[in-house]
Amino acid sequence: MALKVVSFDLWDTVIHDDSDEPKRAAMGLKSKVDERRHLVAEALERAGHAVDLKAVTDAYDKADEAFNKAWKGDHITWPIRQRLELVLSNLGHTLTDDLMNEVVKAHEQMELVVKPDPVHGIVDAVRDLAGRYQLCVVSDAIVSPGKALRQLLHSYGVDRFFDSYAFSDEIGHSKPHKDMFQHVADELGVTFEDMVHVGDRDHNDVKGPQALGMKAILFTATRDTDKETTSADAVCERHGDLPGIVDRLAAE
């Protein structure tokens, strides 16, 4: 059957991950990693708890380690509130609801305040593809939740081209779990054989979709670590080539 749907990974495929860090540095801001730890330390200080930044950093690092274990092993991405609750538990402290809500919101919106850049050529590529295929996003939400990522896509002017979204914090699983791709397939009324996925990581974005019967394109413009060993049906080195690659796979 001809391809009907193109699904996109988000980070380093649509959004250039950490391209906001040089902007933060130029503005005299802390890195995102440091700012997140500072936010927790500041909230604890406002709550009257005597906790130094080193202790907060250690507790945050420990929580990140547990998060990564669940993410990689169980294909689950905990929402940032759950991760922060673990940080506080590691420290033996709690925050009032108001303070906790402030810290959660600051985490969730950090990449909306200083935005990372879209990957070069993505707007033109999705505009071209949208004329012939249904498009969707299938992405893990590591810190920024799906609601923030939708806002980020809107700011780039590309959200109008996407017909469906599967964000891990909303689906309950992360890639390459079947539920992530099943959600958009069900929403768009297609089978896995009707779909091709585009992403930068061979394990999640290529082998995961291929195991379900999808085709997969490895995108290497921002990350080419897996280029030499990928099992992808095609490799795309820049978004200017993507429409042609998709059309070729659809014709095969």
Residue pairs with C-beta under 8 A, 6 or more apart in sequence:
1 191
1 193
1 194
2 194
2 250
2 251
3 133
3 194
3 195
3 196
3 215
3 246
3 249
3 250
4 133
4 134
4 188
4 190
4 194
4 195
5 133
5 134
5 135
5 136
5 184
5 185
5 188
5 190
5 194
5 195
5 196
6 129
6 133
6 134
6 135
6 136
6 195
6 196
6 197
6 198
6 246
7 135
7 136
7 137
7 138
7 181
7 184
7 195
7 196
7 197
7 198
7 209
8 14
8 126
8 135
8 136
8 137
8 138
8 139
8 162
8 197
8 198
8 199
9 138
9 139
9 175
9 197
9 198
9 199
9 200
9 201
9 204
9 205
9 219
10 137
10 139
10 140
10 149
11 17
11 139
11 140
11 142
11 200
12 119
12 200
12 219
12 222
12 223
13 119
13 122
13 198
13 199
13 200
13 205
13 219
13 222
14 118
14 119
14 122
14 137
14 153
14 158
15 116
15 117
15 118
15 119
15 152
16 116
16 117
16 118
16 119
16 222
17 116
17 222
18 32
18 116
19 116
19 117
20 32
20 111
20 114
20 115
20 116
20 117
21 31
21 32
23 114
24 30
24 31
24 32
24 35
24 114
25 31
27 114
29 35
29 114
30 38
32 110
32 111
32 143
35 110
36 60
36 107
36 110
36 143
37 53
37 56
37 57
37 60
38 53
39 103
39 106
39 107
40 56
40 60
40 84
40 87
40 88
40 103
41 51
41 52
41 53
41 56
43 95
43 99
43 100
43 102
43 103
44 51
44 56
44 91
44 93
44 95
45 51
46 99
47 93
47 95
47 96
47 99
49 91
49 93
51 91
51 93
55 91
56 87
56 91
58 90
59 87
59 88
59 90
59 91
60 87
62 87
62 90
63 83
63 84
63 86
63 87
63 90
64 83
66 86
67 77
67 78
67 83
67 86
70 76
70 77
70 78
71 77
71 140
71 142
71 174
75 173
75 174
75 175
75 176
75 177
76 168
76 172
76 173
76 174
77 140
77 141
77 142
77 168
77 169
77 174
79 145
79 169
80 104
80 107
80 108
80 143
80 145
81 100
81 104
84 100
84 103
84 104
84 107
88 94
88 95
95 103
107 143
108 143
108 144
108 145
108 147
108 148
109 144
109 148
110 143
110 144
111 143
111 144
111 148
111 152
112 144
112 148
112 151
112 152
112 155
115 152
115 155
116 152
118 156
118 158
119 221
119 222
119 239
120 221
120 238
120 239
121 238
121 239
121 240
121 242
122 156
122 158
122 239
123 156
123 157
123 158
124 239
124 240
125 239
125 240
125 242
125 243
126 135
126 158
126 161
126 162
127 161
128 243
129 135
129 161
129 242
129 243
129 246
130 161
132 247
133 246
133 250
134 163
134 164
134 188
134 190
135 161
135 162
135 163
136 162
136 163
136 164
136 165
136 166
136 184
136 187
136 188
137 149
137 153
137 162
137 164
137 165
137 166
137 167
138 166
138 175
138 180
138 181
138 184
138 197
139 149
139 165
139 166
139 167
139 168
139 175
140 167
140 168
140 174
140 175
140 204
141 149
141 167
141 168
141 169
141 170
144 152
145 167
145 169
145 170
146 165
146 167
146 169
146 170
149 167
150 159
150 165
153 159
153 162
163 187
163 188
164 183
164 184
164 187
164 188
165 184
166 180
166 181
166 183
166 184
168 174
168 175
168 180
171 179
171 180
171 183
172 179
173 179
173 180
174 180
175 204
175 205
175 208
176 203
176 204
176 205
176 207
176 208
176 209
176 211
177 208
178 212
181 192
181 195
181 197
181 208
181 209
181 212
181 214
184 195
185 191
185 192
185 194
185 195
191 213
192 209
192 212
192 213
192 214
193 213
193 214
195 209
195 214
195 215
196 209
196 214
196 215
196 216
196 217
196 233
196 246
196 249
196 250
197 205
197 206
197 209
197 214
197 215
197 216
197 217
198 205
198 216
198 217
198 219
198 236
198 242
199 205
199 206
199 216
199 217
199 218
199 219
200 218
200 219
200 220
200 222
200 223
200 226
201 223
201 226
202 218
202 226
202 229
202 230
202 231
202 232
203 226
205 216
205 218
205 219
206 216
206 218
206 226
206 230
206 231
206 232
207 216
207 231
209 215
209 216
210 216
210 231
210 233
215 233
215 249
216 231
216 232
216 233
217 232
217 233
217 234
217 235
217 236
217 242
217 245
217 246
217 249
218 226
218 227
218 230
218 232
218 234
218 235
218 236
219 236
219 239
219 242
220 227
220 235
220 236
220 237
221 236
221 237
221 238
221 239
227 235
233 249
234 245
234 248
234 249
236 242
236 245
